Amino acid sequence: QVRVVESGGGLVQPGGSLRLSCTASGFTFSAAAMGWYRQPPGKQRELVGTISSSGMPVYVRSVKGRFTISRDNAKNIVSLQMNSLKPEDTAVYYCTYIGTGYWGQGTQVTVSS
């Protein structure tokens, strides 16, 4: 069955970095567009960015230049490298197989001193 599982969240100080991973299974990963979303405390889930099957990333304005999405089709992993983190990046981060309704369980990222 289709599964996407996030890992790598944690507590980091402002200005720090964190790398999230999403391991996928149960579908042809190399042909899939994947996305990262986040849900800040008390707010709705929002898009962070996406990566096409060919590896082209797209980011929302608030993370552009700080976050990088990449994929490793040999390992069925899509990654989110987050640099220059800010307190407002605090959220539960989710990975999704775009267009299918399959989501991971989320991983908590907290940016605080």
N, C-alpha and C positions, 0 to 999 in steps of 0.2 A: 504494500500500500504506500501511498505518497506520504513522505515525512520530511519536515524541515525542522532542524533543531539548532537553536542559537546557543552560543557559548561566549565567554570572555568578558562578561560584564563585571562591574565592581565599583569601588570607591576610588576616585582620583582627585587630586588637587586642581584648582583652576590653572590653566596653562599646560596641564599635563596631556598625556596621550593614552589611548586605549585602542585595542584592536578586537573587534568582534568577528566571530566566524559563524557561518550558517552551513551546516552539513545537510545535504539533500539526498533523498533516496526514493525509489519507487517510480521514477519517471526518467525520460531522456533529458538529463540535465543540460547537455550541450546545446539543446534546441530551445531551452526555456529562458524567457526573460524573468529576471529576479528583481525583487525590490526590498528596500529597507524602509520601515516606518518606525515612528516612536510615539509614545503617549506620555506626555508630561503629567505630573500630579494634578488632578482636578481638571484636566483638559481632554479634548478629543484626540484620537489617533491622527497623526499627520505624516505626510510623506517626507522622507529624508532624501531618497534618490533611488534610481533604478539602473540596471545594467542589462543591455540587450544580449541576445544569444551570441552575437558577434563580439561582445566585450565593450560596447560603447556605453559609457556611464553618463547619466544626467543627474544634476543635483538641484535641490531647492536653493534659493538665494542665501538663506541663513547659514548654510553649511559650506557653500562653495568656497574653495580655496583652503578649507580646513579639513574636510573629510574626503576620503578616497574609497571608491567602491571598485573591487576587482574580483575576478573569478578564476578558479583553477578547474577546468573541465575534467582533468585527469583524476582529480580527487573529489569532484562533486561538491566543491566548497565555494561560497561567495563570501567575501570579507568586507568589512567596513573599518578602515583605518581612520581614527578620529584624533586629530591634533589640535592644539590650542583650545582645549576644552574650556567651556564657560559654565557657570552655574545653571544657566538656562538650557543647557544640553541635558540636564538631569531628566531622565525618562526611562520607561521600559521600552526597549528596542526590540522590534519584531522583524523577522524575515518572512517574505512571502513569495510563493510561486505565482507570478502575476497572471491574472485572468482566470484563476481556478478556484479561488477561495480557500486555498491551503495556506495556513499560517503556522509559525512556530509558537512555542509557549511564551516566548519573550525572555529577555535578560535585562536585569536592572543595571543602569548606569547612573551613578551619583557623583556629581562634581561639587566638591565642597572642601573648604579648608578646615 
